[in-house]
Amino acid sequence: SECQKRRNRRIAKIRARVEHPFASLAQMGGKALRCIGLARATLNLHWKIAGYNLRRLCYLKVAGVVAF
């Protein structure tokens, strides 16, 4: 129905904002870690997330968005 289409469109906007970073993380190797220990695993994930943030910042800068 038309009501369901409107609801799905509204939900899709939120879902896309949440799922795109996880898809990018999966492209960079996901949550697969080749290290032993919680501290090293945490650091490994932090490096991947920092890489994603830098890539996103470069994309926004090229698009002309003022980040700060």
LUMNU-973907 format. One record per atom (N, C-alpha, C): residue number from 1; y, z, x; atom name. Coordinates in Angstrom, 1 decimal, always signed. Example, Ala and Ser with C-alpha at 12.3 -4.5 7.8 and 13.67 -1.06 7.14 Angstrom:
// residues 2
{1 {-5.7 +7.8 +13.2} 'N'}
{1 {-4.5 +7.8 +12.3} 'CA'}
{1 {-3.3 +7.8 +13.2} 'C'}
{2 {-2.2 +7.1 +12.8} 'N'}
{2 {-1.1 +7.1 +13.7} 'CA'}
{2 {+0.0 +7.9 +12.9} 'C'}
//
This chain:
// residues 68
{1 {-1.2 +0.0 +0.8} 'N'}
{1 {+0.0 +0.0 +0.0} 'CA'}
{1 {+1.3 +0.0 +0.9} 'C'}
{2 {+2.4 -0.2 +0.3} 'N'}
{2 {+3.6 -0.2 +1.0} 'CA'}
{2 {+4.0 +1.1 +1.6} 'C'}
{3 {+3.6 +2.2 +0.9} 'N'}
{3 {+3.9 +3.6 +1.4} 'CA'}
{3 {+3.1 +3.8 +2.6} 'C'}
{4 {+1.8 +3.4 +2.7} 'N'}
{4 {+1.0 +3.6 +3.9} 'CA'}
{4 {+1.5 +2.8 +5.1} 'C'}
{5 {+2.1 +1.6 +4.8} 'N'}
{5 {+2.6 +0.7 +5.9} 'CA'}
{5 {+3.8 +1.4 +6.5} 'C'}
{6 {+4.7 +2.0 +5.6} 'N'}
{6 {+5.9 +2.7 +6.1} 'CA'}
{6 {+5.5 +3.9 +7.0} 'C'}
{7 {+4.5 +4.6 +6.5} 'N'}
{7 {+4.0 +5.8 +7.2} 'CA'}
{7 {+3.4 +5.4 +8.5} 'C'}
{8 {+2.6 +4.4 +8.5} 'N'}
{8 {+2.0 +4.0 +9.8} 'CA'}
{8 {+3.0 +3.5 +10.8} 'C'}
{9 {+4.1 +2.8 +10.3} 'N'}
{9 {+5.1 +2.3 +11.2} 'CA'}
{9 {+5.9 +3.5 +11.8} 'C'}
{10 {+6.1 +4.6 +11.0} 'N'}
{10 {+6.8 +5.8 +11.5} 'CA'}
{10 {+5.9 +6.5 +12.5} 'C'}
{11 {+4.6 +6.6 +12.3} 'N'}
{11 {+3.7 +7.3 +13.2} 'CA'}
{11 {+3.5 +6.5 +14.5} 'C'}
{12 {+3.5 +5.2 +14.4} 'N'}
{12 {+3.3 +4.3 +15.5} 'CA'}
{12 {+4.3 +4.5 +16.6} 'C'}
{13 {+5.6 +4.7 +16.1} 'N'}
{13 {+6.7 +4.9 +17.1} 'CA'}
{13 {+6.4 +6.2 +18.0} 'C'}
{14 {+6.0 +7.2 +17.3} 'N'}
{14 {+5.7 +8.5 +18.0} 'CA'}
{14 {+4.5 +8.3 +18.9} 'C'}
{15 {+3.5 +7.7 +18.4} 'N'}
{15 {+2.2 +7.5 +19.1} 'CA'}
{15 {+2.4 +6.7 +20.4} 'C'}
{16 {+3.2 +5.6 +20.3} 'N'}
{16 {+3.5 +4.8 +21.4} 'CA'}
{16 {+4.2 +5.5 +22.5} 'C'}
{17 {+5.1 +6.4 +22.2} 'N'}
{17 {+5.9 +7.2 +23.2} 'CA'}
{17 {+4.9 +8.1 +23.9} 'C'}
{18 {+3.9 +8.6 +23.2} 'N'}
{18 {+3.0 +9.5 +23.8} 'CA'}
{18 {+1.8 +8.8 +24.6} 'C'}
{19 {+1.3 +7.7 +24.1} 'N'}
{19 {+0.2 +7.1 +24.7} 'CA'}
{19 {+0.5 +6.2 +25.9} 'C'}
{20 {+1.7 +5.6 +26.0} 'N'}
{20 {+2.0 +4.7 +27.1} 'CA'}
{20 {+1.9 +5.4 +28.5} 'C'}
{21 {+2.5 +6.6 +28.6} 'N'}
{21 {+2.3 +7.3 +29.9} 'CA'}
{21 {+0.8 +7.5 +30.3} 'C'}
{22 {+0.0 +7.8 +29.3} 'N'}
{22 {-1.4 +8.1 +29.6} 'CA'}
{22 {-2.1 +6.8 +30.0} 'C'}
{23 {-1.7 +5.6 +29.4} 'N'}
{23 {-2.3 +4.3 +29.7} 'CA'}
{23 {-1.9 +4.0 +31.2} 'C'}
{24 {-0.7 +4.2 +31.5} 'N'}
{24 {-0.2 +4.0 +32.9} 'CA'}
{24 {-1.0 +4.8 +33.9} 'C'}
{25 {-1.2 +6.1 +33.6} 'N'}
{25 {-2.0 +7.0 +34.4} 'CA'}
{25 {-3.4 +6.5 +34.6} 'C'}
{26 {-4.0 +5.9 +33.5} 'N'}
{26 {-5.3 +5.4 +33.5} 'CA'}
{26 {-5.4 +4.2 +34.5} 'C'}
{27 {-4.3 +3.3 +34.5} 'N'}
{27 {-4.3 +2.2 +35.3} 'CA'}
{27 {-4.2 +2.6 +36.8} 'C'}
{28 {-3.6 +3.7 +37.1} 'N'}
{28 {-3.5 +4.2 +38.5} 'CA'}
{28 {-4.7 +5.0 +38.9} 'C'}
{29 {-5.8 +5.0 +38.2} 'N'}
{29 {-7.0 +5.7 +38.6} 'CA'}
{29 {-7.3 +6.8 +37.6} 'C'}
{30 {-6.5 +7.0 +36.6} 'N'}
{30 {-6.8 +8.0 +35.6} 'CA'}
{30 {-6.9 +9.4 +36.2} 'C'}
{31 {-7.7 +10.2 +35.6} 'N'}
{31 {-7.9 +11.6 +36.0} 'CA'}
{31 {-9.1 +11.7 +37.0} 'C'}
{32 {-9.6 +10.6 +37.5} 'N'}
{32 {-10.7 +10.6 +38.4} 'CA'}
{32 {-10.1 +11.1 +39.8} 'C'}
{33 {-10.7 +12.2 +40.3} 'N'}
{33 {-10.2 +12.8 +41.5} 'CA'}
{33 {-11.3 +12.8 +42.6} 'C'}
{34 {-10.9 +12.6 +43.8} 'N'}
{34 {-11.8 +12.6 +44.9} 'CA'}
{34 {-11.4 +13.7 +45.9} 'C'}
{35 {-11.4 +14.9 +45.3} 'N'}
{35 {-11.1 +16.1 +46.2} 'CA'}
{35 {-11.8 +17.3 +45.6} 'C'}
{36 {-11.9 +18.3 +46.4} 'N'}
{36 {-12.6 +19.5 +46.1} 'CA'}
{36 {-11.5 +20.6 +46.0} 'C'}
{37 {-11.5 +21.4 +44.9} 'N'}
{37 {-10.6 +22.5 +44.8} 'CA'}
{37 {-9.5 +22.2 +43.7} 'C'}
{38 {-9.2 +23.3 +43.0} 'N'}
{38 {-8.2 +23.2 +42.0} 'CA'}
{38 {-6.8 +22.9 +42.5} 'C'}
{39 {-6.5 +23.5 +43.7} 'N'}
{39 {-5.1 +23.2 +44.2} 'CA'}
{39 {-5.0 +21.8 +44.6} 'C'}
{40 {-6.0 +21.2 +45.3} 'N'}
{40 {-5.9 +19.8 +45.7} 'CA'}
{40 {-5.9 +18.9 +44.5} 'C'}
{41 {-6.7 +19.2 +43.5} 'N'}
{41 {-6.8 +18.4 +42.3} 'CA'}
{41 {-5.4 +18.4 +41.6} 'C'}
{42 {-4.8 +19.5 +41.5} 'N'}
{42 {-3.5 +19.7 +40.9} 'CA'}
{42 {-2.5 +18.8 +41.6} 'C'}
{43 {-2.5 +18.9 +43.0} 'N'}
{43 {-1.6 +18.2 +43.8} 'CA'}
{43 {-1.8 +16.7 +43.6} 'C'}
{44 {-3.0 +16.3 +43.5} 'N'}
{44 {-3.4 +14.9 +43.3} 'CA'}
{44 {-2.8 +14.3 +42.0} 'C'}
{45 {-3.0 +15.1 +40.9} 'N'}
{45 {-2.4 +14.7 +39.7} 'CA'}
{45 {-0.9 +14.7 +39.7} 'C'}
{46 {-0.3 +15.6 +40.4} 'N'}
{46 {+1.2 +15.7 +40.5} 'CA'}
{46 {+1.7 +14.4 +41.2} 'C'}
{47 {+1.0 +14.0 +42.3} 'N'}
{47 {+1.4 +12.8 +43.0} 'CA'}
{47 {+1.3 +11.6 +42.1} 'C'}
{48 {+0.3 +11.5 +41.3} 'N'}
{48 {+0.1 +10.3 +40.3} 'CA'}
{48 {+1.3 +10.3 +39.3} 'C'}
{49 {+1.6 +11.5 +38.8} 'N'}
{49 {+2.6 +11.6 +37.8} 'CA'}
{49 {+4.0 +11.3 +38.4} 'C'}
{50 {+4.2 +11.8 +39.6} 'N'}
{50 {+5.5 +11.4 +40.3} 'CA'}
{50 {+5.6 +9.9 +40.5} 'C'}
{51 {+4.5 +9.3 +40.9} 'N'}
{51 {+4.5 +7.8 +41.0} 'CA'}
{51 {+4.8 +7.1 +39.7} 'C'}
{52 {+4.3 +7.6 +38.6} 'N'}
{52 {+4.6 +7.1 +37.3} 'CA'}
{52 {+6.1 +7.2 +37.0} 'C'}
{53 {+6.6 +8.4 +37.3} 'N'}
{53 {+8.0 +8.7 +37.0} 'CA'}
{53 {+8.9 +7.8 +37.9} 'C'}
{54 {+8.6 +7.5 +39.1} 'N'}
{54 {+9.4 +6.7 +40.0} 'CA'}
{54 {+9.3 +5.2 +39.5} 'C'}
{55 {+8.1 +4.8 +39.0} 'N'}
{55 {+8.0 +3.4 +38.5} 'CA'}
{55 {+8.8 +3.3 +37.2} 'C'}
{56 {+8.8 +4.3 +36.4} 'N'}
{56 {+9.6 +4.3 +35.1} 'CA'}
{56 {+11.1 +4.3 +35.4} 'C'}
{57 {+11.5 +5.0 +36.4} 'N'}
{57 {+12.9 +5.1 +36.8} 'CA'}
{57 {+13.4 +3.7 +37.3} 'C'}
{58 {+12.5 +3.1 +38.1} 'N'}
{58 {+12.9 +1.7 +38.6} 'CA'}
{58 {+13.0 +0.7 +37.4} 'C'}
{59 {+12.1 +0.8 +36.5} 'N'}
{59 {+12.1 -0.1 +35.3} 'CA'}
{59 {+13.4 +0.2 +34.5} 'C'}
{60 {+13.7 +1.4 +34.3} 'N'}
{60 {+14.9 +1.7 +33.5} 'CA'}
{60 {+16.2 +1.3 +34.2} 'C'}
{61 {+16.2 +1.4 +35.6} 'N'}
{61 {+17.4 +1.0 +36.3} 'CA'}
{61 {+17.6 -0.5 +36.2} 'C'}
{62 {+16.5 -1.3 +36.3} 'N'}
{62 {+16.6 -2.7 +36.2} 'CA'}
{62 {+17.1 -3.1 +34.8} 'C'}
{63 {+16.6 -2.3 +33.8} 'N'}
{63 {+17.0 -2.6 +32.4} 'CA'}
{63 {+18.4 -2.2 +32.1} 'C'}
{64 {+19.1 -1.5 +33.1} 'N'}
{64 {+20.5 -1.2 +32.9} 'CA'}
{64 {+20.7 +0.2 +32.2} 'C'}
{65 {+19.7 +1.0 +32.1} 'N'}
{65 {+19.8 +2.3 +31.4} 'CA'}
{65 {+20.3 +3.3 +32.4} 'C'}
{66 {+21.4 +4.0 +32.1} 'N'}
{66 {+21.9 +5.0 +32.9} 'CA'}
{66 {+21.0 +6.3 +32.8} 'C'}
{67 {+20.3 +6.7 +33.9} 'N'}
{67 {+19.3 +7.7 +33.8} 'CA'}
{67 {+20.0 +9.1 +33.8} 'C'}
{68 {+21.1 +9.3 +34.5} 'N'}
{68 {+21.7 +10.6 +34.7} 'CA'}
{68 {+23.1 +10.5 +34.2} 'C'}
//
